[in-house]
Amino acid sequence: MTLKTSFSVNFAPQLDEIKAIRSVSKAADRLGVQTFVVGGFVRDLILQRPCKDIDFVCVGSGIALAEEVGQVLGEKQVTVFKNFGTANIKHHDLELEFVGARKESYRSESRKPIVEDGTLEDDQLRRDFTINALAIGVNEHNYGELVDPFGGVEHLKEKLIKTPLGPDITFSDDPLRMMRAIRFASQLNFDIESDTFEAIARNKQRLKIVSMERISDELNKIILSPVPSYGFKLLFQSGLLKEFFPEMVALHGVEYQDNKAHKDNFYHTLQVLDNVSKVSTDLWLRWAAILHDIAKPATKRFDKEVGWTFHGHEDKGARMVPGIFRRMKLPMNEKMDFVQKLVRLHLRPIALVKEVTDSAVRRLLFEAGNDSDALMMLCRADITSKNSEKVVKYLKNFEKVQQKMIEVEEKDQVRNFQPPVTGDEIMAIFDIPPGRVIGDIKDQIKEAILEGSIQNNREEAYELMLRLASEKGLKLKLNQ
């Protein structure tokens, strides 16, 4: 990211690139209310980053301004939130938000403020960080003029996250701002000013008054940042991570016994996460990277012959996934199923490096299904070592596994395996009711296909079904 070292006195040309802002200007002058575009849009405008969410603050009624803007734009749908004094207009690909300037005060037991009408200065004071406390006038008399009371422009140049008020006040009032500080640092690759970071560490326990939904929302944005390990290191060093994700903190550390040590699984996990992030923006694949070794602390054992082991950590880790998702208010649906599957299977392709058999590849393709490509991304990312030659060698062997998977899938088509003979057919052919014997026959056919003793086609599966049924004493229906 490159940041200009000097700024034009007026941002009117940049504002005019977005026609809707001129419409807001027209509406504001009609009503005679001072109006400013504020916050993230101004920050991203200066950083030359795209931003489709535009927040406007007026010294008056934000709802009245939104309704006037709706008329100017010809937008009939103005969404009003009377309890919050805000309104929203969706205009083409833009989200326009309107609110009246306000000042806030907080109670210690809640991050919900007591709100009063205020001035622009009051509104800027309540902002979380100096880089988000920037405002640009949109009325005719001050169109494009920057209002920067806390040196936010200078902090953008310095790539620095700093609070406008004392950081202890800012974070105690609304503890979610601690997560937001780290999220912005991670997204923008900024530093957190030292006093501000120390205040996060001092106030970390205040996070308990914040809902897990809000915490997870900020965490997901950190996970989706370009180099998510940076955000996680800040979360760890500040002590915030332990407040809501102790299982990940438990990965940290190295234990020695008989001069044998295991690697630090916390930093290994962050390396795997960064590796995945280089090749995919999929949030849930990144979550699989975060959780792939989550059960190592629980399965760690020392063996005098082989050293440290983590036997079964993939299965135990998969069993831990639903509990972590439930507690962190993450979706308990196919997203969780996907993460759980990848955690359970993440060692399987790596084990195939030593011996690649058609049977093992068929079983892996069958179990991974449509997620086999994602699984392979995770497994490639999981190959980490300080010895670069070792990594290169291992990746070359891994390419052989991937090639074998392509060949076996083309030949046997087991990635989305469907039994060539269905349970309904078996019941009809032998005139029998539902029962265990049908499942047994189907399982044996599936096993025969996966082992390669028969081809994945109806003819061979049908012949095997007849043999299996005969062994179980089943007879064909007379009219077959």
Sequence and secondary structure as in RCSB ss.txt:
>XXXX:A:sequence
MTLKTSFSVNFAPQLDEIKAIRSVSKAADRLGVQTFVVGGFVRDLILQRPCKDIDFVCVGSGIALAEEVGQVLGE
KQVTVFKNFGTANIKHHDLELEFVGARKESYRSESRKPIVEDGTLEDDQLRRDFTINALAIGVNEHNYGELVDPF
GGVEHLKEKLIKTPLGPDITFSDDPLRMMRAIRFASQLNFDIESDTFEAIARNKQRLKIVSMERISDELNKIILS
PVPSYGFKLLFQSGLLKEFFPEMVALHGVEYQDNKAHKDNFYHTLQVLDNVSKVSTDLWLRWAAILHDIAKPATK
RFDKEVGWTFHGHEDKGARMVPGIFRRMKLPMNEKMDFVQKLVRLHLRPIALVKEVTDSAVRRLLFEAGNDSDAL
MMLCRADITSKNSEKVVKYLKNFEKVQQKMIEVEEKDQVRNFQPPVTGDEIMAIFDIPPGRVIGDIKDQIKEAIL
EGSIQNNREEAYELMLRLASEKGLKLKLNQ
>XXXX:A:secstr
    SS  SB HHHHHTSHHHHHHHHHHHHHT  EEEETHHHHHHHHT    EEEEEESS HHHHHHHHHHHHT 
   EEETTTTEEEEEETTEEEEEEE EEEE  TT S  EEEE  HHHHHHTSSSGGG  EEE SGGGTTBEE TT
 HHHHHHHTEE  SS HHHHHHH THHHHHHHHHHHHHT EE HHHHHHHHHHGGGGGGS HHHHHHHHHHHHTS
SSHHHHHHHHHHHTHHHHH HHHHTT    EETTEE   HHHHHHHHHHHHHHH   HHHHHHHHHTTTTHHHH 
EEETTTEEE TTHHHHHHHHHHHHHHHTT   SHHHHHHHHHHHHTTHHHHTTT   HHHHHHHHHHHGGGHHHH
HHHHHHT   S HHHHHHHHHHHHHHHHHHHHHHHHH  TT   SS HHHHHHHHT  S HHHHHHHHHHHHHHH
HTSS SSHHHHHHHHHHHHHHTT    TT 
